[in-house]
Amino acid sequence: MSELDGLEQFKSWCNLHGQNKIEPEILNQELDFSMSEISELEQPITVKELVGGDWTHALIRDDEVRKQLGKPELVEVFKNSPATGCITILDMARISSGFNPFKPLDLANYRAFLNYIDTIKESGVFDVNPIIKQNYSNDKNDDWGLVINAILAYYKDVTTVCELEKIKVMLNRLVYNAESSLDKWQKKTLFAQQIVEVNKNKIIVYIYNSKVTLRESRQRDIRGYQTRREVRFSIEKISCIFYFHRWADYAETVANTHIKLVRDWLNENSNKSRVSGRKINSNCDKREWA
């Protein structure tokens, strides 16, 4: 796609997903930027959003955008703040889709999540890579403790000790259900998270989700009844890349439609976000913002 075609696509996207096209109740809903794919329409463990990389320069430029809001210089400083642009597009996509992570049991909200992902792709601003999927299965009748530890190992690079404990608790509940209801598969969407990482020339948005299915059964042979334990686990990652050098061409189109400041976005999620190097205020996840 040429740059001109890409710009026309983005203009159409902004026209479709601008605030003037969105119902007021969607605009005013309480927001949480954690991601959650609820494929079984049940409550998943949605861990707190994780912010990585060096955001120092991004916040400096974002502050310049704040100073120029409502002023003639706004478009030029907005062009020079690609991180503000990235967060703005993500915010527009989420609002337009109606996705609200506070309603994981709502069938309409699950569909809204899928629409949110599609809306990001359709903007033409992000390069969306194919899904990377890892699978784990075990039919060896291993002790459930060994199975749980094997599953937890998949999360260690993308979450914290606190959230690993939450996942461990959920896995133990599934095991209890499997032991109490023999021969019945126990299914759960275990984990969902978004990581937003800023680099020198791009921002990468990683969206993770995972599912587990397990069961316990009894089989009789010449030795008597034998326990059989089975598990199927998968974790998926989608990465969306926002390149800084493209942003200046798109900024003017969206500047008068919607701007979401990075610092506001971070502060709204300050009890949920974690940035490397920030001061810890509580045992798990509260941080103090500069």
N, C-alpha and C positions, 0 to 999 in steps of 0.2 A: 504494500500500500504506500502511495506517495504521501509526502508531508501535507499536500493540499487536500488529498482525500481524507487523511487522518483528521485534519482540522475541521472539515465539513462534517465528518462523523461525530466529532466532539461537540460541535455546535448543535447538531440535532439532539445529541444526548442531553446537553444542558437544557435545551428547550423542553425536553420530555421530563426531566428530573429536577427542574428548578423548584424553588419553594412555592412559587405561585401555582404549581400543579399539584401540590400536596395538601391533603386534608388537614385542618388545624389540629385535630386530636392526635394525628401522627406527629406533627411538628412539636407538640407540647408534651409528648410522653416522656417519662423518665428514661434516661439513656444509660446504657452500660455497654462498653465497647468490646467486652469479651465475646468470643465467637462460640456458637454452639449449634452443632448439627444433631438434631434429635430424631434419628431415623426410626426408633421404636416408640416415639411420642411419649417418652417418660423422662423423668428428671435425670439429666446427666451430671457428672461432676464437671462444671465449667470453671476452670481455674482462672486466676487473675491474669489480665493482660500483661505481657512482658515487653519492655522497651529496651532495646540494645543499641550498642554503638555509641559514638560521640555526638551528642545533640547540642554541644556548645554553640557552634556556628549557626545551626538551624534555629535555635532560640533567639540568638541575636537578631537574625534577619526577620524572624517572626515578630519580635518586638517593634521593629521598624514598620511592619505592616500595621500593627496596632496604632502606632502614632499617626499614621496617615489615613486611617478610616474616615471616610466622608470628605476627604480632601483630594484635590486634583492629582497629587503625586501618588495616589494609591496604586494605580495600575503598574507603574514602574517599579515600586518596591515589592509589589506582589509578584512581578515577573522574576525578581531576584531572590524570592523565598520559595524555592521548590518544595521544601518540607511542608510549608503552609498549604501549598497546592495539593500535595499528596493527601494530607489529612482532610482537606476540604472535599476532595472527590470521594474519599471513603465515607465521609459524613453524609454527603448528598445521596450516595448509593444506599446507605443504611436507612436514612429517613424515607427516601422514596419507596423502598421495598416494604417499609412498615415493620421491619424486623426489630423485635424487642426481646432480649435475652431474659428479661424478668418473667416471661410467659412461656416456659419450656413445655408446658402441658397442652398448649393451644395448638391444634392442628393447623390453623391459619398461620401461626407464627413459624412453624416448621417450613411451610411453603414460602413464607416471607424470607427465611434464611436462604433457601435455595435461590430465590429471586435476587437477594442481595449479592450473592456470588456472581450470578449471571449479569447483574447490572454493572459490577466492577469490570467484568470482561468486556461488556459492550461499550464502555466509555472510550476504548481505544487508547487510553493513556497508559495503561499497564500492559506489560508483557506477562501473560499468565502461562506458566510452565505446566507440563503434564503432571498429573498426580503421581507422587512417589508413594508406593505402598509396601509395607513390610508385614509379613505374616508369621505367626507362630502357632504351632499345633503340637499337641502331646496326647498320645494314646498309650503311653507306657505304664500307666497306673502309678505314676510318681505321686509321692505325698503332695497334698494340696499346698503345703508350705513352700515346697520347691517350685511348684507351678506359679504361685503368686510372686515369688522373688524373680522368676524368669520374666514375667510380664512387667514388673516394676522397673526392670533394667532398661526397658525401651523408653522410659520417661525421664531418665536421670539428666539428660542434656537439655530438656525443654521445660523443666518445672523446678519447684523448690521442695525442700524437705517437708514443709507443712502440707503441701498439696500431695506429695507422695503418700503421706499418712492417710489423707482422705481417700485416695484411690485404693490403698491397702484395706481400709475399712470396708469400702464397697465390695471389693473382691471377696473378703471374708464373709460378707452377707450373702453373696451369690453362692459361695461354697456351702454355707449353712442351709440355704434353700435347696441346693442340689442334694445334700445329705438327707434333708427332710422329705423331699419329693423325688424319690428314686425314679430313674428312667426319663425324667422330664428335663428338657434343655432349658437352662436359665440364660436369658439374654439381657445385655445391658450396653447402652452407649456410655462408656466410662469417662471419657475425657474430651474436652475441647478447649483449644487455646489459640490465641493469636499472638504472634511476636512481630513487632515492628522494629526493624533494625536499620539505622541510618549509616551509610558509608560515605566516602568522599564524593562520589558522583551518582549515587542512587539510594533509594530506600527499598528494602525488600520486606514485603508483608508475607509472613508464613502463617498459614492456617492449618492447624492440626486437628484431627479427630480420630477416635479409636473406639472399637467395639470388642466385646468378649461374649462368647457363648460357651457354656460348660454344662456337664452333667455327670452324675454318678449313678452307676447301676450295679446290680448283683448278678453274677453268673454262676451257675452250678456246674461243677465237674466232679471227677472222682475224688477230689480232695475236699469237696464240700462247696460252700458258697464263696466266691471270690469277688473282690471289689474291682470295678472298672471305672477309671476316671478319664474323662475326655475333655479337651479344651480347644477352642478355635479363637484365635485373637488376631486382630489386624489394627494397624495404625497407619494413617494416611497423612501426607503433607502436600499442601498446595502452596506454591510460591508465586507471588505477584510482584513484578519489578517495576519501579517507577524511576525512570532516568531523568536526572536533573536537566540535562541539556535540551530536552524537549519542552520543558515547562513554559518557557518564555512565549512560545507560539500559541499556547493555550490560555494563558493567564487572563488576557483581556476578555475572552469570551465568558469566563465565569466570575470575574471580579464584581460585576453588578448583579449577580444572581445569588451567590452564597459564598461567604468566607468563614472558615472554621480555623481559628488561631490555634497553633500547636500548643502553646502554653495553657490556653483555656481547656483544650482537650485533655492535656496531662493532668491539670488540676481537678477536672471533673472526675477523673479516675484515680486520684491520688491515693485513695484507700485500697486500690486494687492493683495499681501499676508498680513496677519495680525497675529502677534504672541503676545500672552499675555505678557504684561510687557515691550513691546517695546515702544520707544518714538514716539509720533504722530507728523508728519510733516505737515499734512494738515487736513482739516475738516473731511475727510472721510476715506481715506485708505492708504496714504503714510506712510511708517514706516522707521525708521533708523536701519540698521543692525549692530550688534556688529562685 
